[in-house]
Amino acid sequence: MTPEIVLSTFSECVYMMILLLTVLIVPGLVVGLLVAMFQAATQINEASLSFIPKLLITFLTMIFAGPWLLKTLVNYTDSLFTNIPYLIG
């Protein structure tokens, strides 16, 4: 295994991890920002008011994007396992 192969495999792994996590985290961040703006405008400081919408939107994102996330992860893992003979030597 050459250093170039290790680095390319590692960079593909990091890219896949960032892609999958971004799909889950960004909607929660957007909802958190909207709730924070609402809390600042109304001066309501309730912790559950910011936690529950983020939790719900994360669950909804997992429901709707879950099949795509799983398919992407399975395809990447399958390609990684398929390329093991070429990676070794």
mmCIF file as gemmi writes it, N, C-alpha and C atoms, coordinates in Angstrom:
data_model
loop_
_atom_site.group_PDB
_atom_site.id
_atom_site.type_symbol
_atom_site.label_atom_id
_atom_site.label_alt_id
_atom_site.label_comp_id
_atom_site.label_asym_id
_atom_site.label_entity_id
_atom_site.label_seq_id
_atom_site.pdbx_PDB_ins_code
_atom_site.Cartn_x
_atom_site.Cartn_y
_atom_site.Cartn_z
_atom_site.occupancy
_atom_site.B_iso_or_equiv
_atom_site.pdbx_formal_charge
_atom_site.auth_seq_id
_atom_site.auth_asym_id
_atom_site.pdbx_PDB_model_num
ATOM 1 N N . MET Axp A 1 ? 0.839 -1.171 0 1 0 ? 1 A 1
ATOM 2 C CA . MET Axp A 1 ? 0 0 0 1 0 ? 1 A 1
ATOM 3 C C . MET Axp A 1 ? 0.886 1.237 0 1 0 ? 1 A 1
ATOM 4 N N . THR Axp A 2 ? 0.692 2.058 -0.98 1 0 ? 2 A 1
ATOM 5 C CA . THR Axp A 2 ? 1.505 3.263 -1.075 1 0 ? 2 A 1
ATOM 6 C C . THR Axp A 2 ? 0.861 4.387 -0.266 1 0 ? 2 A 1
ATOM 7 N N . PRO Axp A 3 ? 1.651 5.38 0.085 1 0 ? 3 A 1
ATOM 8 C CA . PRO Axp A 3 ? 1.086 6.51 0.832 1 0 ? 3 A 1
ATOM 9 C C . PRO Axp A 3 ? -0.012 7.243 0.056 1 0 ? 3 A 1
ATOM 10 N N . GLU Axp A 4 ? 0.083 7.273 -1.262 1 0 ? 4 A 1
ATOM 11 C CA . GLU Axp A 4 ? -0.939 7.946 -2.062 1 0 ? 4 A 1
ATOM 12 C C . GLU Axp A 4 ? -2.288 7.237 -1.942 1 0 ? 4 A 1
ATOM 13 N N . ILE Axp A 5 ? -2.261 5.91 -1.928 1 0 ? 5 A 1
ATOM 14 C CA . ILE Axp A 5 ? -3.498 5.144 -1.796 1 0 ? 5 A 1
ATOM 15 C C . ILE Axp A 5 ? -4.109 5.353 -0.414 1 0 ? 5 A 1
ATOM 16 N N . VAL Axp A 6 ? -3.262 5.377 0.605 1 0 ? 6 A 1
ATOM 17 C CA . VAL Axp A 6 ? -3.752 5.597 1.968 1 0 ? 6 A 1
ATOM 18 C C . VAL Axp A 6 ? -4.381 6.976 2.082 1 0 ? 6 A 1
ATOM 19 N N . LEU Axp A 7 ? -3.709 7.982 1.545 1 0 ? 7 A 1
ATOM 20 C CA . LEU Axp A 7 ? -4.237 9.333 1.627 1 0 ? 7 A 1
ATOM 21 C C . LEU Axp A 7 ? -5.524 9.504 0.827 1 0 ? 7 A 1
ATOM 22 N N . SER Axp A 8 ? -5.59 8.894 -0.343 1 0 ? 8 A 1
ATOM 23 C CA . SER Axp A 8 ? -6.818 9.016 -1.135 1 0 ? 8 A 1
ATOM 24 C C . SER Axp A 8 ? -7.978 8.284 -0.466 1 0 ? 8 A 1
ATOM 25 N N . THR Axp A 9 ? -7.718 7.12 0.109 1 0 ? 9 A 1
ATOM 26 C CA . THR Axp A 9 ? -8.757 6.387 0.825 1 0 ? 9 A 1
ATOM 27 C C . THR Axp A 9 ? -9.223 7.165 2.046 1 0 ? 9 A 1
ATOM 28 N N . PHE Axp A 10 ? -8.279 7.742 2.769 1 0 ? 10 A 1
ATOM 29 C CA . PHE Axp A 10 ? -8.626 8.526 3.948 1 0 ? 10 A 1
ATOM 30 C C . PHE Axp A 10 ? -9.411 9.775 3.561 1 0 ? 10 A 1
ATOM 31 N N . SER Axp A 11 ? -9.017 10.439 2.486 1 0 ? 11 A 1
ATOM 32 C CA . SER Axp A 11 ? -9.742 11.642 2.07 1 0 ? 11 A 1
ATOM 33 C C . SER Axp A 11 ? -11.149 11.307 1.593 1 0 ? 11 A 1
ATOM 34 N N . GLU Axp A 12 ? -11.329 10.176 0.909 1 0 ? 12 A 1
ATOM 35 C CA . GLU Axp A 12 ? -12.668 9.738 0.518 1 0 ? 12 A 1
ATOM 36 C C . GLU Axp A 12 ? -13.527 9.455 1.745 1 0 ? 12 A 1
ATOM 37 N N . CYS Axp A 13 ? -12.922 8.852 2.754 1 0 ? 13 A 1
ATOM 38 C CA . CYS Axp A 13 ? -13.645 8.543 3.992 1 0 ? 13 A 1
ATOM 39 C C . CYS Axp A 13 ? -14.074 9.828 4.702 1 0 ? 13 A 1
ATOM 40 N N . VAL Axp A 14 ? -13.188 10.787 4.786 1 0 ? 14 A 1
ATOM 41 C CA . VAL Axp A 14 ? -13.511 12.06 5.447 1 0 ? 14 A 1
ATOM 42 C C . VAL Axp A 14 ? -14.584 12.8 4.664 1 0 ? 14 A 1
ATOM 43 N N . TYR Axp A 15 ? -14.481 12.786 3.326 1 0 ? 15 A 1
ATOM 44 C CA . TYR Axp A 15 ? -15.504 13.432 2.501 1 0 ? 15 A 1
ATOM 45 C C . TYR Axp A 15 ? -16.872 12.79 2.727 1 0 ? 15 A 1
ATOM 46 N N . MET Axp A 16 ? -16.914 11.461 2.772 1 0 ? 16 A 1
ATOM 47 C CA . MET Axp A 16 ? -18.176 10.755 2.986 1 0 ? 16 A 1
ATOM 48 C C . MET Axp A 16 ? -18.745 11.075 4.362 1 0 ? 16 A 1
ATOM 49 N N . MET Axp A 17 ? -17.882 11.127 5.369 1 0 ? 17 A 1
ATOM 50 C CA . MET Axp A 17 ? -18.324 11.439 6.715 1 0 ? 17 A 1
ATOM 51 C C . MET Axp A 17 ? -18.892 12.852 6.785 1 0 ? 17 A 1
ATOM 52 N N . ILE Axp A 18 ? -18.226 13.81 6.164 1 0 ? 18 A 1
ATOM 53 C CA . ILE Axp A 18 ? -18.699 15.195 6.164 1 0 ? 18 A 1
ATOM 54 C C . ILE Axp A 18 ? -20.019 15.301 5.418 1 0 ? 18 A 1
ATOM 55 N N . LEU Axp A 19 ? -20.143 14.623 4.302 1 0 ? 19 A 1
ATOM 56 C CA . LEU Axp A 19 ? -21.374 14.652 3.517 1 0 ? 19 A 1
ATOM 57 C C . LEU Axp A 19 ? -22.557 14.112 4.312 1 0 ? 19 A 1
ATOM 58 N N . LEU Axp A 20 ? -22.375 12.971 4.934 1 0 ? 20 A 1
ATOM 59 C CA . LEU Axp A 20 ? -23.468 12.352 5.68 1 0 ? 20 A 1
ATOM 60 C C . LEU Axp A 20 ? -23.835 13.149 6.926 1 0 ? 20 A 1
ATOM 61 N N . LEU Axp A 21 ? -22.844 13.679 7.61 1 0 ? 21 A 1
ATOM 62 C CA . LEU Axp A 21 ? -23.135 14.464 8.807 1 0 ? 21 A 1
ATOM 63 C C . LEU Axp A 21 ? -23.758 15.813 8.475 1 0 ? 21 A 1
ATOM 64 N N . THR Axp A 22 ? -23.366 16.399 7.358 1 0 ? 22 A 1
ATOM 65 C CA . THR Axp A 22 ? -23.927 17.692 6.96 1 0 ? 22 A 1
ATOM 66 C C . THR Axp A 22 ? -25.422 17.589 6.708 1 0 ? 22 A 1
ATOM 67 N N . VAL Axp A 23 ? -25.829 16.487 6.089 1 0 ? 23 A 1
ATOM 68 C CA . VAL Axp A 23 ? -27.251 16.289 5.805 1 0 ? 23 A 1
ATOM 69 C C . VAL Axp A 23 ? -28.055 16.242 7.104 1 0 ? 23 A 1
ATOM 70 N N . LEU Axp A 24 ? -27.484 15.709 8.16 1 0 ? 24 A 1
ATOM 71 C CA . LEU Axp A 24 ? -28.194 15.615 9.43 1 0 ? 24 A 1
ATOM 72 C C . LEU Axp A 24 ? -28.08 16.883 10.28 1 0 ? 24 A 1
ATOM 73 N N . ILE Axp A 25 ? -26.963 17.564 10.216 1 0 ? 25 A 1
ATOM 74 C CA . ILE Axp A 25 ? -26.717 18.676 11.134 1 0 ? 25 A 1
ATOM 75 C C . ILE Axp A 25 ? -27.284 20.003 10.633 1 0 ? 25 A 1
ATOM 76 N N . VAL Axp A 26 ? -27.214 20.27 9.337 1 0 ? 26 A 1
ATOM 77 C CA . VAL Axp A 26 ? -27.613 21.573 8.804 1 0 ? 26 A 1
ATOM 78 C C . VAL Axp A 26 ? -29.078 21.907 9.09 1 0 ? 26 A 1
ATOM 79 N N . PRO Axp A 27 ? -30.034 20.993 8.887 1 0 ? 27 A 1
ATOM 80 C CA . PRO Axp A 27 ? -31.416 21.369 9.225 1 0 ? 27 A 1
ATOM 81 C C . PRO Axp A 27 ? -31.6 21.724 10.693 1 0 ? 27 A 1
ATOM 82 N N . GLY Axp A 28 ? -30.931 21.02 11.585 1 0 ? 28 A 1
ATOM 83 C CA . GLY Axp A 28 ? -31.003 21.348 13.008 1 0 ? 28 A 1
ATOM 84 C C . GLY Axp A 28 ? -30.407 22.713 13.306 1 0 ? 28 A 1
ATOM 85 N N . LEU Axp A 29 ? -29.315 23.045 12.618 1 0 ? 29 A 1
ATOM 86 C CA . LEU Axp A 29 ? -28.713 24.367 12.809 1 0 ? 29 A 1
ATOM 87 C C . LEU Axp A 29 ? -29.634 25.478 12.327 1 0 ? 29 A 1
ATOM 88 N N . VAL Axp A 30 ? -30.293 25.253 11.192 1 0 ? 30 A 1
ATOM 89 C CA . VAL Axp A 30 ? -31.205 26.269 10.653 1 0 ? 30 A 1
ATOM 90 C C . VAL Axp A 30 ? -32.391 26.471 11.59 1 0 ? 30 A 1
ATOM 91 N N . VAL Axp A 31 ? -32.976 25.371 12.062 1 0 ? 31 A 1
ATOM 92 C CA . VAL Axp A 31 ? -34.104 25.482 12.985 1 0 ? 31 A 1
ATOM 93 C C . VAL Axp A 31 ? -33.655 26.115 14.297 1 0 ? 31 A 1
ATOM 94 N N . GLY Axp A 32 ? -32.481 25.769 14.774 1 0 ? 32 A 1
ATOM 95 C CA . GLY Axp A 32 ? -31.958 26.384 15.994 1 0 ? 32 A 1
ATOM 96 C C . GLY Axp A 32 ? -31.768 27.88 15.838 1 0 ? 32 A 1
ATOM 97 N N . LEU Axp A 33 ? -31.299 28.309 14.677 1 0 ? 33 A 1
ATOM 98 C CA . LEU Axp A 33 ? -31.138 29.74 14.418 1 0 ? 33 A 1
ATOM 99 C C . LEU Axp A 33 ? -32.49 30.447 14.392 1 0 ? 33 A 1
ATOM 100 N N . LEU Axp A 34 ? -33.474 29.842 13.729 1 0 ? 34 A 1
ATOM 101 C CA . LEU Axp A 34 ? -34.808 30.443 13.683 1 0 ? 34 A 1
ATOM 102 C C . LEU Axp A 34 ? -35.441 30.528 15.067 1 0 ? 34 A 1
ATOM 103 N N . VAL Axp A 35 ? -35.296 29.484 15.863 1 0 ? 35 A 1
ATOM 104 C CA . VAL Axp A 35 ? -35.841 29.494 17.222 1 0 ? 35 A 1
ATOM 105 C C . VAL Axp A 35 ? -35.108 30.517 18.078 1 0 ? 35 A 1
ATOM 106 N N . ALA Axp A 36 ? -33.811 30.634 17.912 1 0 ? 36 A 1
ATOM 107 C CA . ALA Axp A 36 ? -33.045 31.628 18.68 1 0 ? 36 A 1
ATOM 108 C C . ALA Axp A 36 ? -33.476 33.043 18.312 1 0 ? 36 A 1
ATOM 109 N N . MET Axp A 37 ? -33.739 33.275 17.022 1 0 ? 37 A 1
ATOM 110 C CA . MET Axp A 37 ? -34.224 34.6 16.622 1 0 ? 37 A 1
ATOM 111 C C . MET Axp A 37 ? -35.606 34.864 17.21 1 0 ? 37 A 1
ATOM 112 N N . PHE Axp A 38 ? -36.464 33.842 17.234 1 0 ? 38 A 1
ATOM 113 C CA . PHE Axp A 38 ? -37.787 33.99 17.842 1 0 ? 38 A 1
ATOM 114 C C . PHE Axp A 38 ? -37.664 34.261 19.337 1 0 ? 38 A 1
ATOM 115 N N . GLN Axp A 39 ? -36.775 33.553 20.012 1 0 ? 39 A 1
ATOM 116 C CA . GLN Axp A 39 ? -36.577 33.756 21.446 1 0 ? 39 A 1
ATOM 117 C C . GLN Axp A 39 ? -36.02 35.144 21.734 1 0 ? 39 A 1
ATOM 118 N N . ALA Axp A 40 ? -35.129 35.618 20.876 1 0 ? 40 A 1
ATOM 119 C CA . ALA Axp A 40 ? -34.572 36.956 21.082 1 0 ? 40 A 1
ATOM 120 C C . ALA Axp A 40 ? -35.629 38.024 20.845 1 0 ? 40 A 1
ATOM 121 N N . ALA Axp A 41 ? -36.503 37.81 19.883 1 0 ? 41 A 1
ATOM 122 C CA . ALA Axp A 41 ? -37.54 38.805 19.584 1 0 ? 41 A 1
ATOM 123 C C . ALA Axp A 41 ? -38.602 38.841 20.669 1 0 ? 41 A 1
ATOM 124 N N . THR Axp A 42 ? -38.939 37.685 21.232 1 0 ? 42 A 1
ATOM 125 C CA . THR Axp A 42 ? -39.995 37.647 22.246 1 0 ? 42 A 1
ATOM 126 C C . THR Axp A 42 ? -39.453 37.627 23.665 1 0 ? 42 A 1
ATOM 127 N N . GLN Axp A 43 ? -38.173 37.535 23.83 1 0 ? 43 A 1
ATOM 128 C CA . GLN Axp A 43 ? -37.493 37.478 25.13 1 0 ? 43 A 1
ATOM 129 C C . GLN Axp A 43 ? -37.978 36.305 25.983 1 0 ? 43 A 1
ATOM 130 N N . ILE Axp A 44 ? -38.236 35.195 25.313 1 0 ? 44 A 1
ATOM 131 C CA . ILE Axp A 44 ? -38.591 33.956 26.005 1 0 ? 44 A 1
ATOM 132 C C . ILE Axp A 44 ? -37.321 33.131 26.133 1 0 ? 44 A 1
ATOM 133 N N . ASN Axp A 45 ? -36.952 32.787 27.351 1 0 ? 45 A 1
ATOM 134 C CA . ASN Axp A 45 ? -35.735 32.008 27.583 1 0 ? 45 A 1
ATOM 135 C C . ASN Axp A 45 ? -36.099 30.642 28.157 1 0 ? 45 A 1
ATOM 136 N N . GLU Axp A 46 ? -36.649 29.811 27.323 1 0 ? 46 A 1
ATOM 137 C CA . GLU Axp A 46 ? -37.024 28.461 27.717 1 0 ? 46 A 1
ATOM 138 C C . GLU Axp A 46 ? -36.128 27.482 26.978 1 0 ? 46 A 1
ATOM 139 N N . ALA Axp A 47 ? -35.44 26.614 27.709 1 0 ? 47 A 1
ATOM 140 C CA . ALA Axp A 47 ? -34.478 25.696 27.095 1 0 ? 47 A 1
ATOM 141 C C . ALA Axp A 47 ? -35.17 24.671 26.212 1 0 ? 47 A 1
ATOM 142 N N . SER Axp A 48 ? -36.332 24.185 26.636 1 0 ? 48 A 1
ATOM 143 C CA . SER Axp A 48 ? -37.016 23.164 25.841 1 0 ? 48 A 1
ATOM 144 C C . SER Axp A 48 ? -37.562 23.74 24.545 1 0 ? 48 A 1
ATOM 145 N N . LEU Axp A 49 ? -37.773 25.049 24.492 1 0 ? 49 A 1
ATOM 146 C CA . LEU Axp A 49 ? -38.271 25.67 23.264 1 0 ? 49 A 1
ATOM 147 C C . LEU Axp A 49 ? -37.236 25.583 22.149 1 0 ? 49 A 1
ATOM 148 N N . SER Axp A 50 ? -35.973 25.563 22.483 1 0 ? 50 A 1
ATOM 149 C CA . SER Axp A 50 ? -34.948 25.424 21.441 1 0 ? 50 A 1
ATOM 150 C C . SER Axp A 50 ? -34.567 23.966 21.193 1 0 ? 50 A 1
ATOM 151 N N . PHE Axp A 51 ? -34.732 23.118 22.213 1 0 ? 51 A 1
ATOM 152 C CA . PHE Axp A 51 ? -34.307 21.724 22.074 1 0 ? 51 A 1
ATOM 153 C C . PHE Axp A 51 ? -35.302 20.881 21.292 1 0 ? 51 A 1
ATOM 154 N N . ILE Axp A 52 ? -36.569 21.01 21.583 1 0 ? 52 A 1
ATOM 155 C CA . ILE Axp A 52 ? -37.586 20.146 20.979 1 0 ? 52 A 1
ATOM 156 C C . ILE Axp A 52 ? -37.696 20.339 19.47 1 0 ? 52 A 1
ATOM 157 N N . PRO Axp A 53 ? -37.738 21.567 18.924 1 0 ? 53 A 1
ATOM 158 C CA . PRO Axp A 53 ? -37.796 21.688 17.457 1 0 ? 53 A 1
ATOM 159 C C . PRO Axp A 53 ? -36.566 21.116 16.751 1 0 ? 53 A 1
ATOM 160 N N . LYS Axp A 54 ? -35.382 21.304 17.353 1 0 ? 54 A 1
ATOM 161 C CA . LYS Axp A 54 ? -34.181 20.73 16.742 1 0 ? 54 A 1
ATOM 162 C C . LYS Axp A 54 ? -34.23 19.213 16.758 1 0 ? 54 A 1
ATOM 163 N N . LEU Axp A 55 ? -34.724 18.65 17.832 1 0 ? 55 A 1
ATOM 164 C CA . LEU Axp A 55 ? -34.858 17.199 17.93 1 0 ? 55 A 1
ATOM 165 C C . LEU Axp A 55 ? -35.854 16.678 16.895 1 0 ? 55 A 1
ATOM 166 N N . LEU Axp A 56 ? -36.991 17.35 16.759 1 0 ? 56 A 1
ATOM 167 C CA . LEU Axp A 56 ? -38.003 16.922 15.797 1 0 ? 56 A 1
ATOM 168 C C . LEU Axp A 56 ? -37.51 17.03 14.359 1 0 ? 56 A 1
ATOM 169 N N . ILE Axp A 57 ? -36.839 18.121 14.027 1 0 ? 57 A 1
ATOM 170 C CA . ILE Axp A 57 ? -36.361 18.279 12.65 1 0 ? 57 A 1
ATOM 171 C C . ILE Axp A 57 ? -35.246 17.283 12.343 1 0 ? 57 A 1
ATOM 172 N N . THR Axp A 58 ? -34.455 16.925 13.338 1 0 ? 58 A 1
ATOM 173 C CA . THR Axp A 58 ? -33.419 15.902 13.12 1 0 ? 58 A 1
ATOM 174 C C . THR Axp A 58 ? -34.06 14.538 12.873 1 0 ? 58 A 1
ATOM 175 N N . PHE Axp A 59 ? -35.105 14.213 13.636 1 0 ? 59 A 1
ATOM 176 C CA . PHE Axp A 59 ? -35.803 12.953 13.405 1 0 ? 59 A 1
ATOM 177 C C . PHE Axp A 59 ? -36.482 12.938 12.04 1 0 ? 59 A 1
ATOM 178 N N . LEU Axp A 60 ? -37.101 14.049 11.648 1 0 ? 60 A 1
ATOM 179 C CA . LEU Axp A 60 ? -37.729 14.115 10.33 1 0 ? 60 A 1
ATOM 180 C C . LEU Axp A 60 ? -36.699 13.997 9.214 1 0 ? 60 A 1
ATOM 181 N N . THR Axp A 61 ? -35.556 14.618 9.415 1 0 ? 61 A 1
ATOM 182 C CA . THR Axp A 61 ? -34.488 14.505 8.423 1 0 ? 61 A 1
ATOM 183 C C . THR Axp A 61 ? -34.006 13.067 8.317 1 0 ? 61 A 1
ATOM 184 N N . MET Axp A 62 ? -33.888 12.391 9.459 1 0 ? 62 A 1
ATOM 185 C CA . MET Axp A 62 ? -33.473 10.987 9.427 1 0 ? 62 A 1
ATOM 186 C C . MET Axp A 62 ? -34.509 10.115 8.735 1 0 ? 62 A 1
ATOM 187 N N . ILE Axp A 63 ? -35.787 10.447 8.905 1 0 ? 63 A 1
ATOM 188 C CA . ILE Axp A 63 ? -36.837 9.664 8.26 1 0 ? 63 A 1
ATOM 189 C C . ILE Axp A 63 ? -36.798 9.853 6.75 1 0 ? 63 A 1
ATOM 190 N N . PHE Axp A 64 ? -36.694 11.108 6.301 1 0 ? 64 A 1
ATOM 191 C CA . PHE Axp A 64 ? -36.763 11.374 4.877 1 0 ? 64 A 1
ATOM 192 C C . PHE Axp A 64 ? -35.437 11.139 4.152 1 0 ? 64 A 1
ATOM 193 N N . ALA Axp A 65 ? -34.313 11.459 4.796 1 0 ? 65 A 1
ATOM 194 C CA . ALA Axp A 65 ? -33.014 11.298 4.145 1 0 ? 65 A 1
ATOM 195 C C . ALA Axp A 65 ? -32.334 9.987 4.537 1 0 ? 65 A 1
ATOM 196 N N . GLY Axp A 66 ? -32.923 9.25 5.454 1 0 ? 66 A 1
ATOM 197 C CA . GLY Axp A 66 ? -32.319 8.009 5.922 1 0 ? 66 A 1
ATOM 198 C C . GLY Axp A 66 ? -32.039 6.991 4.839 1 0 ? 66 A 1
ATOM 199 N N . PRO Axp A 67 ? -33.012 6.727 3.949 1 0 ? 67 A 1
ATOM 200 C CA . PRO Axp A 67 ? -32.718 5.76 2.881 1 0 ? 67 A 1
ATOM 201 C C . PRO Axp A 67 ? -31.558 6.186 1.99 1 0 ? 67 A 1
ATOM 202 N N . TRP Axp A 68 ? -31.488 7.474 1.665 1 0 ? 68 A 1
ATOM 203 C CA . TRP Axp A 68 ? -30.373 7.956 0.837 1 0 ? 68 A 1
ATOM 204 C C . TRP Axp A 68 ? -29.053 7.855 1.605 1 0 ? 68 A 1
ATOM 205 N N . LEU Axp A 69 ? -29.073 8.223 2.893 1 0 ? 69 A 1
ATOM 206 C CA . LEU Axp A 69 ? -27.858 8.131 3.707 1 0 ? 69 A 1
ATOM 207 C C . LEU Axp A 69 ? -27.372 6.687 3.784 1 0 ? 69 A 1
ATOM 208 N N . LEU Axp A 70 ? -28.295 5.768 4.027 1 0 ? 70 A 1
ATOM 209 C CA . LEU Axp A 70 ? -27.923 4.359 4.137 1 0 ? 70 A 1
ATOM 210 C C . LEU Axp A 70 ? -27.411 3.818 2.809 1 0 ? 70 A 1
ATOM 211 N N . LYS Axp A 71 ? -28.073 4.176 1.7 1 0 ? 71 A 1
ATOM 212 C CA . LYS Axp A 71 ? -27.64 3.71 0.382 1 0 ? 71 A 1
ATOM 213 C C . LYS Axp A 71 ? -26.246 4.241 0.05 1 0 ? 71 A 1
ATOM 214 N N . THR Axp A 72 ? -25.998 5.507 0.372 1 0 ? 72 A 1
ATOM 215 C CA . THR Axp A 72 ? -24.69 6.099 0.112 1 0 ? 72 A 1
ATOM 216 C C . THR Axp A 72 ? -23.605 5.415 0.932 1 0 ? 72 A 1
ATOM 217 N N . LEU Axp A 73 ? -23.884 5.168 2.197 1 0 ? 73 A 1
ATOM 218 C CA . LEU Axp A 73 ? -22.906 4.51 3.064 1 0 ? 73 A 1
ATOM 219 C C . LEU Axp A 73 ? -22.656 3.068 2.634 1 0 ? 73 A 1
ATOM 220 N N . VAL Axp A 74 ? -23.706 2.351 2.239 1 0 ? 74 A 1
ATOM 221 C CA . VAL Axp A 74 ? -23.542 0.968 1.787 1 0 ? 74 A 1
ATOM 222 C C . VAL Axp A 74 ? -22.761 0.923 0.485 1 0 ? 74 A 1
ATOM 223 N N . ASN Axp A 75 ? -23.051 1.838 -0.443 1 0 ? 75 A 1
ATOM 224 C CA . ASN Axp A 75 ? -22.301 1.874 -1.709 1 0 ? 75 A 1
ATOM 225 C C . ASN Axp A 75 ? -20.825 2.171 -1.474 1 0 ? 75 A 1
ATOM 226 N N . TYR Axp A 76 ? -20.535 3.098 -0.563 1 0 ? 76 A 1
ATOM 227 C CA . TYR Axp A 76 ? -19.136 3.412 -0.267 1 0 ? 76 A 1
ATOM 228 C C . TYR Axp A 76 ? -18.436 2.209 0.365 1 0 ? 76 A 1
ATOM 229 N N . THR Axp A 77 ? -19.096 1.57 1.313 1 0 ? 77 A 1
ATOM 230 C CA . THR Axp A 77 ? -18.503 0.409 1.974 1 0 ? 77 A 1
ATOM 231 C C . THR Axp A 77 ? -18.3 -0.734 0.987 1 0 ? 77 A 1
ATOM 232 N N . ASP Axp A 78 ? -19.277 -0.936 0.114 1 0 ? 78 A 1
ATOM 233 C CA . ASP Axp A 78 ? -19.153 -1.983 -0.896 1 0 ? 78 A 1
ATOM 234 C C . ASP Axp A 78 ? -17.984 -1.705 -1.84 1 0 ? 78 A 1
ATOM 235 N N . SER Axp A 79 ? -17.843 -0.461 -2.274 1 0 ? 79 A 1
ATOM 236 C CA . SER Axp A 79 ? -16.718 -0.14 -3.156 1 0 ? 79 A 1
ATOM 237 C C . SER Axp A 79 ? -15.382 -0.27 -2.425 1 0 ? 79 A 1
ATOM 238 N N . LEU Axp A 80 ? -15.373 0.055 -1.154 1 0 ? 80 A 1
ATOM 239 C CA . LEU Axp A 80 ? -14.14 -0.085 -0.378 1 0 ? 80 A 1
ATOM 240 C C . LEU Axp A 80 ? -13.756 -1.555 -0.235 1 0 ? 80 A 1
ATOM 241 N N . PHE Axp A 81 ? -14.727 -2.423 0.076 1 0 ? 81 A 1
ATOM 242 C CA . PHE Axp A 81 ? -14.446 -3.849 0.203 1 0 ? 81 A 1
ATOM 243 C C . PHE Axp A 81 ? -14.09 -4.473 -1.146 1 0 ? 81 A 1
ATOM 244 N N . THR Axp A 82 ? -14.709 -3.991 -2.216 1 0 ? 82 A 1
ATOM 245 C CA . THR Axp A 82 ? -14.403 -4.507 -3.546 1 0 ? 82 A 1
ATOM 246 C C . THR Axp A 82 ? -12.978 -4.158 -3.953 1 0 ? 82 A 1
ATOM 247 N N . ASN Axp A 83 ? -12.493 -2.999 -3.529 1 0 ? 83 A 1
ATOM 248 C CA . ASN Axp A 83 ? -11.163 -2.54 -3.92 1 0 ? 83 A 1
ATOM 249 C C . ASN Axp A 83 ? -10.051 -3.027 -2.995 1 0 ? 83 A 1
ATOM 250 N N . ILE Axp A 84 ? -10.354 -3.852 -2.015 1 0 ? 84 A 1
ATOM 251 C CA . ILE Axp A 84 ? -9.317 -4.33 -1.093 1 0 ? 84 A 1
ATOM 252 C C . ILE Axp A 84 ? -8.177 -5.046 -1.825 1 0 ? 84 A 1
ATOM 253 N N . PRO Axp A 85 ? -8.456 -5.925 -2.767 1 0 ? 85 A 1
ATOM 254 C CA . PRO Axp A 85 ? -7.309 -6.563 -3.473 1 0 ? 85 A 1
ATOM 255 C C . PRO Axp A 85 ? -6.427 -5.566 -4.212 1 0 ? 85 A 1
ATOM 256 N N . TYR Axp A 86 ? -7.018 -4.514 -4.764 1 0 ? 86 A 1
ATOM 257 C CA . TYR Axp A 86 ? -6.226 -3.515 -5.475 1 0 ? 86 A 1
ATOM 258 C C . TYR Axp A 86 ? -5.479 -2.583 -4.526 1 0 ? 86 A 1
ATOM 259 N N . LEU Axp A 87 ? -6.037 -2.4 -3.32 1 0 ? 87 A 1
ATOM 260 C CA . LEU Axp A 87 ? -5.379 -1.541 -2.347 1 0 ? 87 A 1
ATOM 261 C C . LEU Axp A 87 ? -4.169 -2.223 -1.722 1 0 ? 87 A 1
ATOM 262 N N . ILE Axp A 88 ? -4.255 -3.522 -1.541 1 0 ? 88 A 1
ATOM 263 C CA . ILE Axp A 88 ? -3.174 -4.254 -0.885 1 0 ? 88 A 1
ATOM 264 C C . ILE Axp A 88 ? -1.964 -4.394 -1.815 1 0 ? 88 A 1
ATOM 265 N N . GLY Axp A 89 ? -2.206 -4.674 -3.039 1 0 ? 89 A 1
ATOM 266 C CA . GLY Axp A 89 ? -1.028 -4.863 -3.875 1 0 ? 89 A 1
ATOM 267 C C . GLY Axp A 89 ? -1.41 -5.177 -5.219 1 0 ? 89 A 1
